[in-house]
Amino acid sequence: MTPLLLALALQVGPAPAASVPAAPVPAATPQTQVAATVDPRLGECLELAATDPVTAVVRANEWIAGNGGVPAQQCLGLAEAGSERWDRAEAAFAKAAMLAGELDRPDTGNLWMQAGNAALADGQGGAALSHFDRAIATGQLAGKALGEVQLDRARALVAAGRADEAATALARATELVPQDPLAWLLTATLARRMDDLMKAASAIETAEALAPEEPAVLLESGNIAALKGDMAMAKAKWQKVAAAAPGTAQAEAAIAQLATLAAADEPAQAPVTPPVGS
């Protein structure tokens, strides 16, 4: 299962209710009572999407044709995500979210989050941001779920070049999910890119305390150490990434940084004097 498909899987269930609703909560209807229970077929759909996404798409469309409603559309989104056809996954999740909104289902916010993550995976930062904002507007997200969507918003805002707004979203995320190392890692990375090394160093220290062996955290820790002039520390972090996570994007980046460091450490060669008479 790909990391993003796993992330989408974690959003399958209904979101926790907000502790302080923005508006009076209407009395439960049969529709919302049914929606509060996750359809067991979604779990089967997710498993199939991870192992045989082509068949999962066929099954999802059959479910939709049988008036499967919201969960069938969500199943189609998961199936398309399994094949990394993110544009189709986004469309399916967005349709599921719209249908859920019409029925006042408590999983509407989660469905908009899924649509946003699919759009982000497809490189569509603007569409992703719109979906994440609609997720928040449902009023259904609270606590960890709200913190995670703020993390997602920050990623979309960075992609859109709106660094200041991304920093604000990350600040909110670290308040809501202070034990999530990704929130601190993204905070550190963005602060480094904005030339705020003091904030970057503080955030990456927190990220390392939460996830001391995570390659992405160690890579960023090395990057920040290098900018602070602590090349010994930077080298140690990058070497650890290269050794612990071979073949990953983080290891490749660490190896490239080590190569650059080695080249900078080589003494300049003295000019070669050509032989007399040449």
Disulfide bonds with the S-S distance in Angstrom:
Cys45-Cys75 2.10
